[in-house]
Amino acid sequence: MFNKTIFKQTFKSNYPLWIIFTVVMTAVSCLFIIVYDPKTMSGMSEMLSNSGMGDIVGDRLATMTSILGLLSNSFYAMVGIVLPLIYIIITANSLIASQVDRGSMAYTLSTPIKRTTVVATQAIYLILAIFSMVTVVTGVGMVTAEVAHGGVFSEARTADIKENAVYLDVSEDKLENQLYRILDNEAAVKKGAEARDIDQETYKAYLNVKMMDEAFSASADKLNKKKTTVKKNPALILKSEGALTAGAKVMDITNEQYHTILQQNVAANASEEQTQALQEKMMKGMAAAAKAMNIDTEKIQENMDKLKDDEDALTAAEKASGVPKAQFKQAILQQLAQQELNMDDGFDFNVKQYVLINLGLFLLLFALSSISFAASSIFNLTKYSMMFGAGIPITFFLLKMISETSTDLESLKYFSLNSLFDAEAIISNGDYVLNFVILAGIGIVLYVTGSEWFKRKDLPL
């Protein structure tokens, strides 16, 4: 079933091409990782959401600000598929059909080596070549992310934490869990704000939002629940003294103070009608503020930092919405703080998700390569092998791309094998296991089919 001599010969003939495609693919992946900047991506996300492109991009906007979100929407949507696909098409054809077409297969089969051994060895080579290519991209990508941003093999730290850890003479780990140390020190607040390139008022709001977020995490751990679940229903914490204590400790406040904050959150979430009414008032205020600042309403989100300090704009917003200036400004600060927190989340490099994305990429390439390999095994002429072995995978890729250009064409994705590779689902902890199983199943079936066809067909020997 496997012949070392044939494998070595195949390796010698194809490794230069493998090296070229692997190096280029790895370099492009690393480039995306190196140039990633959460602030820039957050701005791009807001710009897209406020433009006509927002409808086309759709749900992908939610993950675009993270480093894995950037990779899934760029590298793994285009280059990460196209480059190895070209390699697969060229190599799959050269392994069987090209040799039959040229007549060199006749020499190989004139020896005691069986057809089964020949086709199995060639299939193993192609599969291993794809697997090693994806493995190299995965490994080098992780090392690049660690060097450029951290957070892969060590904890990622933001600039303000690094700066203040030195100033306050504490470890970065300790300061990350005791942000109140910064809030209690005006000089540390100034240094932190400068490190993040924001004003001190926004930085203080950010620290409070981040502490609250970490308090929810600590409370969620005590309740053995997800943070998102607890944030949606803070009342769960009120029922547990242990969860209250864990959250209060993070914020350096008493259980009673944390209890009061949570009660306010519960009350704020209690009435959807009041929340919606307040949002509508805020929108009216934003529109009036934009007019006072002489900018388009669509661009007000990009100028929130200027709005909070513009007294004329705040006055116009108060008059139009009926929301007091102090409350309106506080809402703006909360939004700016949340944007900073979202940028922090963007630095998080989830190794498990990254590996799963690359596993999904391998399975997609495995399935696509099985089409090319089956075509190479079935047809004796290169022109027919390439017609189907290249035509079908390329058609799948194009259908997937076209389906993403418009909601009217979205149904085309159901005719593409590429739709089974959904990096977004992996990042958002959605359903992807069944897709993986289907891709693996298709690959196995077509590799076996191609091999059996080659064993039984008549060859022009």
N, C-alpha and C positions, 0 to 999 in steps of 0.2 A: 504493500500500500504506500510505501515511502521509499524513495531512492536518493541516497546522499549525493551520488554523482550528478544526477539530473538537477537536484536542488542547488548544488554548488555552481553548476554551469549557468543555471537561471539567475542565481544571485550575482555572478560576475557580469552577466549581460545587462542586468537591470539596476544594479546598485547606484551607478552614477546619476540616473534619472531620479531614483528615490532620494538621494542626497540633495539634489537641486530643489525638488518640490518640498522636502521636509525643511530645509534651511529657509526657503522663502516663506513658507507657511508659519514657521516658528518666529521669524523676524517680524512678520506683520502682526502676529498675536502679541508679541512683546511690545511693539510700538503702540498698540492700542492701550496696553496696560500702563506703559510709562507716561503717556500724554494725558491719562485720565486725571481730571480735576473736578471734584464734586461741586465746587461753586459754579464752574462753567456749565456742567451738565444740568445743574438745577436751573440756571438761567435759560438754557436751551429748552428744557422741559416746559418751563413757563411760557416761553415764546411760542412753542409748538401748540400748547394747549389753548393759547389765545388766537391762533391763526387757523386757516382752513385745513392745515395739515393735522390738526388735533383729531379730526374725525377719522383720518386715514390711519394715523398711528394708534388711536384707540387706547385699549387697556395697557399697552406697552409703556405708556407715559409713567405709570406708577413705579416701574422698576428701572427706568432709564437713568436715574440719578446715581445708582450704585455701580460699582466697578463691574460686577457680574452682569448687571443690566445693560451696561454699555457694550460688553463683549457679546451678549446674546443678541443684541439688536444690530450689531455691526459685523464683527468677525464671524460669529457662528451663523449669521444669516446670509453671508455672501462668500467672503474669501475662504473661510474654514470649510466650505462645502465645494466651491468651484475648483480650487487648486487640487485637492486630492481626487476629485472626480475626473479631472483631466488625466492625472496620473493613472487612475484605475482604467480608464478607457484605452489608453495607449498600451498599458502593461497587459491587461486581460486579452487584448487582441494578439499581442506578440507571444503569449504563452501557448496558445493552441492554434487558432485559425491561421495566423501568419505563417507558422511553421508548416502547416498542411498545404497552404497556398504555395509556399516556396519549394516544398518538397523535402525539407529537412526532417519532417516528421517520419518520412519513409525510412530514413537512416536509423532514427532512434528505435523504431518498431521492428527493424530487421534484427535487432539484438534480442536476447532472451527476456528483455524487460516487457512486462505486460502493459496493455492499455490502461488497465485500472491503476497501476503504479504510476504511470506517466501523468494521467489526469489528476490523480490524488495529490501527487507531489506539487504540481503546478498550482492547484487550488490552495494547498497549505502555504505555498510561498506568497501568493497574493493576499491571503488573509493575514499572515504574519507581517507582511510589508505595511498593510493598512494599520494594523494594531500598533506596530512599533512607531509609525509616523505620528499617530495620535498620542502615544505615550510620551514621545519626545516633546511634543507641543505642550502637553499637560505638565510635565516635570519642569521644563524651562520656564513656562508661564508662572508657575508657583514661585520659583526662585526669583524671577523678575519682579513679581508683585511684592515679595518680601523685601527686596533691596530698594524698590522705588517707594513703597508705601508702608511696609510692615503689616502685621496682622495675620501672616500666614503661619510662620513658625514661632512668632512672638506676638505680643499684644500691640495693636496699632494705637498710637497716641497722637492726639491733635497737638497743634503748635502751642496752644495756650497751656496745655498740661505740661509739655516739655519745658516751656519757659518758666512757669511758676514752680515746677518741682525743684529747679535749681535755686530760684529766688527764695522759696520757703524752706529749702534744705530738707525736703522729704522725698521719698521715692515716688516715681510716677504711678506705681500701683496704688500706693496709699492715698495719694492726692486724687486719683481717679475715683476712689470710693469715699472721699471726704471733700467734696467740692465746696462745702461751707467754709473751709479754710480760706479759699479765695475770696468768697463773698464778705468775709469778716475783715479783709485786709484791702484797703483802698488802693494801695500801691500794686497789689497783686491783681486787682481788678483792672487797673490801668495797663499793666503788662499783658494781661490776658486779652484785653480788647485790642491792643496794638498787634498782638500775635495773630489774631483772627481777622484783623483789618476791619473792625466794626467799632462803633462808638460804645462808650462805657455803659450807657443806659440800656442799649440792646444786649450787651454782654451780660449784664446782671439778670435781665429777663431770660436770656438763654440758660444761664446757670440754674435759675429756679425751675425752668421747664425740664432741664436735664435731670436735676435732682428728683423732681416729681416722677419722671419717667423711670429712673433707677429705683425709686421707692416702690413703684408699681411692680417692677421686676422682682424686688426682694419679697414683697408681699405675695406675689404670684407663686414664687418658689415655695413659700411656707404653705400655701394652699394647694400646691401640686397642680397648678393650672397654668395655661399660657398667659403671657402678659397681655396680649390683645383681648382675651376674654375678661380679664380683671379690669382693664381700662374701660371697656364698654359697660361693665357693671361693677362700679366701685363699692356697691353695697355688700359685695361678697367679703371685702376686707373688714367691714364693720362688725361682722359676725365672728371674727377670729381675733383673739387677743394676741396670738403669736404673729399673725400677719400684720396687725397694727404696730407691734413692737419692731418688727423687721423694717417696715417702711419708715417709721419715725426715726430709727437709728440712722438710716441713710441721710435723712434731712436734718439730723441733729436737733430735733424738736421732741416734745413730749408726746406720749400717746394721745393725750387729750387734744393737743393742737393738730395732730395728724387726723384725728377723728373729725374735728371741725372742718378741716379742708375737704375731707372725703364727703362729708354731709353736703357741703356746698356744691361739690361735683355732682352728687346724686340729684340734688335739687335742680341744678342747671340742666341735667339730662332728662328730668322728669317730664317736662312739657315740650313735646315736639312742635306744637303750635307756636309757643312763645319763642322757641329757638328759630323757627322759620321766619316769624315776624321780625325778629331782631336781625336776621341775615338780610331780609329785604330792606330794612332801614339802613343797614350798613352799605348795601349796594347803592342806594340812593345817595348816601353820604359820599361814597367813593366817586360817583359820577360828578357830584358837585365840586368835590375837591380837585378832580382832574381838570374841570373847567377853570377853577380858580388858579391852578398851576399852569394853565394853557398847554395841556398835553392831552393826547387821545385817551379816552376811557380805557381802551384795551392795554395801554401802557402804564396804567396806574400801579399795577403789581410790581413793575420793575422799578418804581420810584417810591416804594413804601418808606424807605429810610429817610427820604427827603420830606415826605408828607408829614411824618410825625413831628417834625420841627418847623413846619410851615404854619404859623398862626393864622394867616388869612385863609389857607386851605382848610384848616381844622374848623375855623369859624363857619365857613361855607358848608362844611360837612354837617356840623351841628344843626345849622339852620334848616338844611334840607331833610335831614333824617330824624331830628328830634332826639338824637343820642348825645348826651353831654360830651364835651370835648375830652374830658379826662377819661371817660369810658371808651371813647373812640380811639384815643391815643393808646390806651392800654391794650385794646384789641389789635392794633397795629403792631405793638411791641411783641405781643404773643405770637403773631404771625411771623414776624422776623425771627423770633427765637426758635420757632418750630422749623423754619427754613435752615437755620444753623444746625439744629439737631438732625435734620434730614441729611445734611451734608456729612455729619459725623457717621451716620448709618451707611453712607455711601462708601466709606473707607473699609467697612467690614468685609473681609474676604472669607466667605464661607467655603472652607476646603471641601467639605462633603458635597456641597452643591456644585462646585467647580469640577470635581471628579465625576459626578453624575452627568453633568453637561457633556463632558468629553466621552463618557461611556455612551451617552445617547448619540453623539456624533459618530463614534465608531460603529454602533449598530446600524445607523443610517447608511454609512459608507459600506458596511458589510452587506446590507440588502441591495444597495445599488451595484456593488461589485459583482454580486451573484447574477444580476441581469447581464452585465457585460461578459462575465465568465461563461454563462449558459449560452449566450449568442456565439461566443468564440468556439465553444465546444460543439454546437449544433451545425454551424455553417462551415463549409470547406474553403470558401472564398472570403478574403479580407473585406471586400466591399459590402458583403451582406452582414458580416460580423459587426462591422462598424456602423452600418445602417441601423441595426437594432440595438447593439451593445452601447452605442453612443447616443442614438436618437431617443430611446426611451428614457434614460436617466436625465438627459438634457431637457426633454419635454416636461418631466416631473418638476425640475428646478424652475423652469419658466412659468409653469402653471401656478406654482406656489408664489412666485414673485408677482405675477399679474393679479392674483387673488387679494394681495395686500394693497393694491393701488386704489381700490374702490370697494365700498360695501356692496355695490351691485354685482361685483365679480367675485365676492367672497366664496361663493359656492364652488368655485374652481378648485379650491384647496382640497376638496374631497376626492379629486381625481389625481392627486399628487402624493407619492410616497413620502416626500419631504415633510408633509404636514404632520407625520408621526414623530418627527423630531421637534419637540416643543420646549426650547430652553426656558421660556417664560413660565411654563408650568412647573419646572423644576425649581426655579428661583422663588416662586410664590407658593411652594409646597402643594401644588395641584396634583392632578392625576396624570401620571406618566408611565407607570409600571406596565399597564396593558399595551401601550404603544411600543415599549421596549420589547415585550414578548412577541408582538406581531412582527416587528422588524427582524428579530432573531429568527422567527419561524420562516418568514419569507426567504431570508438568506440561506437557511439550511435546505429548504425545499428546492430552491433553484440551483444551488451548488450540486446537490444530489442528482437533480434532473439532468443538468448539463453533463455531469460525469457519466451517468448511465447512458445518455444519448451518444456520447463519444465512444463508449465501449461497444455499442451495438451498431453504429452506423457504418456504411461503406465508405472507405477512404480511397482517394485516387492515388494509390501506391504503385 
